[in-house]
């Protein structure tokens, strides 16, 4: 769904840019599980995901 994709993109960007990134490291997030939680069947194309580890 378009709304879930938009919500996922927003979540990724906010998580990646928050001020406590020394505690909550974006590189350690299981993005495949987060995408499933948002109900996505495939990941959207975004610059933040190019360097991310996705299994």
C-alpha positions as CSV (number, residue, x, y, z in Angstrom):
1,X,0.0,0.0,0.0
2,X,1.1,3.5,-0.7
3,X,0.5,4.7,2.9
4,X,2.5,1.9,4.4
5,X,5.4,2.6,2.0
6,X,5.3,6.3,2.9
7,X,5.2,5.5,6.6
8,X,8.2,3.1,6.2
9,X,10.2,5.8,4.3
10,X,9.4,8.3,7.0
11,X,10.4,5.9,9.8
12,X,13.7,5.0,8.1
13,X,14.6,8.6,7.6
14,X,13.7,9.6,11.1
15,X,15.6,6.7,12.7
16,X,18.6,7.3,10.6
17,X,18.8,11.0,11.5
18,X,17.8,11.1,15.2
19,X,20.2,12.7,17.7
20,X,20.9,9.5,19.7
21,X,22.4,7.6,16.8
22,X,25.3,6.6,19.0
23,X,22.8,4.4,20.9
24,X,20.4,3.4,18.2
25,X,22.6,2.5,15.3
26,X,20.8,2.4,11.9
27,X,23.2,-0.2,10.5
28,X,22.1,-2.7,13.2
29,X,18.4,-2.5,12.4
30,X,16.8,-5.5,10.8
31,X,15.2,-3.6,7.9
32,X,13.5,-6.7,6.5
33,X,11.6,-7.3,9.7
34,X,10.7,-3.6,10.0
35,X,9.4,-3.7,6.4
36,X,7.3,-6.8,7.3
37,X,5.9,-4.9,10.3
38,X,4.8,-2.1,8.0
39,X,3.2,-4.7,5.7
40,X,5.5,-4.2,2.8
41,X,6.1,-6.9,0.2
42,X,9.2,-5.2,-1.2
43,X,11.5,-2.4,0.0
44,X,11.2,1.0,-1.7
45,X,14.2,2.5,-3.5
46,X,15.8,5.0,-1.2
47,X,19.3,6.3,-0.7
48,X,19.4,5.2,2.9
49,X,18.9,1.5,2.0
50,X,21.8,1.4,-0.5
51,X,24.4,0.9,2.2
52,X,22.1,-1.0,4.6
53,X,22.5,-4.7,5.4
54,X,19.3,-6.4,4.4
55,X,18.8,-10.1,4.8
